[in-house]
């Protein structure tokens, strides 16, 4: 006889996984703000800059130029970290905003 599926448990597990992914994304965004030095900006200035960036992302070519600059940032950051304990945390292959690019 077939074992009955526990849909409630599966749904709860999916919800837990979604929450964990959201927490991870928020943490990565915070780390990115700090790593770029944007945490030194006033919240109003940072929010305004992000709003302008979202609007400018619709302009042809901007995303690719920004993607290239971002990849360079992570590559430089990876070399600076060297062999330290945090050296593998932020590498060139990690792109915290991949899911948000759409």
VEXGULUM-828214 format. One record per residue (C-alpha): residue number from 1; residue in one letter; x, y, z. Coordinates in nm, 2 decimals. Layout:
{atom NUM, 'a', {X, Y, Z}},
...
% end
This chain:
{atom 1, 'x', {0.00, 0.00, 0.00}},
{atom 2, 'x', {0.12, 0.35, -0.08}},
{atom 3, 'x', {0.22, 0.58, 0.20}},
{atom 4, 'x', {0.01, 0.89, 0.22}},
{atom 5, 'x', {0.18, 1.22, 0.16}},
{atom 6, 'x', {0.18, 1.48, 0.43}},
{atom 7, 'x', {0.10, 1.79, 0.23}},
{atom 8, 'x', {0.10, 2.01, 0.54}},
{atom 9, 'x', {0.45, 1.91, 0.63}},
{atom 10, 'x', {0.57, 1.96, 0.27}},
{atom 11, 'x', {0.41, 2.30, 0.25}},
{atom 12, 'x', {0.56, 2.40, 0.59}},
{atom 13, 'x', {0.91, 2.28, 0.47}},
{atom 14, 'x', {0.87, 2.49, 0.15}},
{atom 15, 'x', {0.76, 2.79, 0.35}},
{atom 16, 'x', {1.06, 2.75, 0.58}},
{atom 17, 'x', {1.30, 2.72, 0.28}},
{atom 18, 'x', {1.15, 3.04, 0.12}},
{atom 19, 'x', {1.19, 3.23, 0.45}},
{atom 20, 'x', {1.55, 3.11, 0.48}},
{atom 21, 'x', {1.63, 3.22, 0.12}},
{atom 22, 'x', {1.47, 3.56, 0.19}},
{atom 23, 'x', {1.68, 3.61, 0.50}},
{atom 24, 'x', {2.00, 3.51, 0.31}},
{atom 25, 'x', {1.91, 3.76, 0.03}},
{atom 26, 'x', {1.86, 4.04, 0.28}},
{atom 27, 'x', {2.19, 3.95, 0.45}},
{atom 28, 'x', {2.38, 3.95, 0.12}},
{atom 29, 'x', {2.23, 4.28, 0.02}},
{atom 30, 'x', {2.34, 4.43, 0.35}},
{atom 31, 'x', {2.69, 4.29, 0.31}},
{atom 32, 'x', {2.70, 4.44, -0.04}},
{atom 33, 'x', {2.60, 4.78, 0.08}},
{atom 34, 'x', {2.88, 4.77, 0.34}},
{atom 35, 'x', {3.14, 4.63, 0.10}},
{atom 36, 'x', {3.08, 4.90, -0.15}},
{atom 37, 'x', {3.09, 5.17, 0.11}},
{atom 38, 'x', {2.73, 5.27, 0.05}},
{atom 39, 'x', {2.66, 5.24, 0.42}},
{atom 40, 'x', {2.83, 5.58, 0.46}},
{atom 41, 'x', {2.54, 5.74, 0.27}},
{atom 42, 'x', {2.23, 5.88, 0.43}},
{atom 43, 'x', {1.93, 5.65, 0.39}},
{atom 44, 'x', {1.75, 5.90, 0.18}},
{atom 45, 'x', {2.05, 5.94, -0.06}},
{atom 46, 'x', {2.10, 5.56, -0.08}},
{atom 47, 'x', {1.73, 5.50, -0.15}},
{atom 48, 'x', {1.73, 5.77, -0.42}},
{atom 49, 'x', {2.04, 5.63, -0.58}},
{atom 50, 'x', {1.88, 5.29, -0.59}},
{atom 51, 'x', {1.56, 5.43, -0.74}},
{atom 52, 'x', {1.76, 5.60, -1.01}},
{atom 53, 'x', {1.96, 5.28, -1.08}},
{atom 54, 'x', {1.64, 5.08, -1.12}},
{atom 55, 'x', {1.51, 5.34, -1.37}},
{atom 56, 'x', {1.84, 5.36, -1.56}},
{atom 57, 'x', {1.86, 4.98, -1.58}},
{atom 58, 'x', {1.59, 5.00, -1.85}},
{atom 59, 'x', {1.83, 5.20, -2.07}},
{atom 60, 'x', {2.00, 4.97, -2.33}},
{atom 61, 'x', {2.35, 4.88, -2.24}},
{atom 62, 'x', {2.35, 5.00, -1.88}},
{atom 63, 'x', {2.29, 4.66, -1.72}},
{atom 64, 'x', {2.58, 4.50, -1.91}},
{atom 65, 'x', {2.82, 4.79, -1.82}},
{atom 66, 'x', {2.71, 4.77, -1.46}},
{atom 67, 'x', {2.74, 4.39, -1.46}},
{atom 68, 'x', {3.10, 4.42, -1.59}},
{atom 69, 'x', {3.18, 4.67, -1.32}},
{atom 70, 'x', {3.03, 4.45, -1.06}},
{atom 71, 'x', {3.22, 4.14, -1.17}},
{atom 72, 'x', {3.54, 4.35, -1.16}},
{atom 73, 'x', {3.45, 4.46, -0.80}},
{atom 74, 'x', {3.41, 4.10, -0.68}},
{atom 75, 'x', {3.73, 3.99, -0.86}},
{atom 76, 'x', {3.93, 4.26, -0.69}},
{atom 77, 'x', {3.77, 4.19, -0.36}},
{atom 78, 'x', {3.85, 3.82, -0.39}},
{atom 79, 'x', {4.22, 3.90, -0.45}},
{atom 80, 'x', {4.23, 4.14, -0.16}},
{atom 81, 'x', {4.08, 3.88, 0.08}},
{atom 82, 'x', {4.36, 3.64, -0.02}},
{atom 83, 'x', {4.41, 3.34, 0.21}},
{atom 84, 'x', {4.23, 3.49, 0.51}},
{atom 85, 'x', {3.94, 3.33, 0.69}},
{atom 86, 'x', {3.69, 3.53, 0.49}},
{atom 87, 'x', {3.86, 3.47, 0.16}},
{atom 88, 'x', {3.60, 3.23, 0.03}},
{atom 89, 'x', {3.29, 3.43, 0.14}},
{atom 90, 'x', {3.26, 3.67, -0.14}},
{atom 91, 'x', {3.41, 3.55, -0.47}},
{atom 92, 'x', {3.37, 3.65, -0.83}},
{atom 93, 'x', {3.12, 3.37, -0.89}},
{atom 94, 'x', {2.88, 3.50, -0.63}},
{atom 95, 'x', {2.63, 3.75, -0.76}},
{atom 96, 'x', {2.38, 3.84, -0.48}},
{atom 97, 'x', {2.15, 4.02, -0.72}},
{atom 98, 'x', {2.12, 3.74, -0.99}},
{atom 99, 'x', {1.77, 3.66, -0.88}},
{atom 100, 'x', {1.66, 4.02, -0.89}},
{atom 101, 'x', {1.78, 4.09, -1.24}},
{atom 102, 'x', {1.46, 3.96, -1.41}},
% end
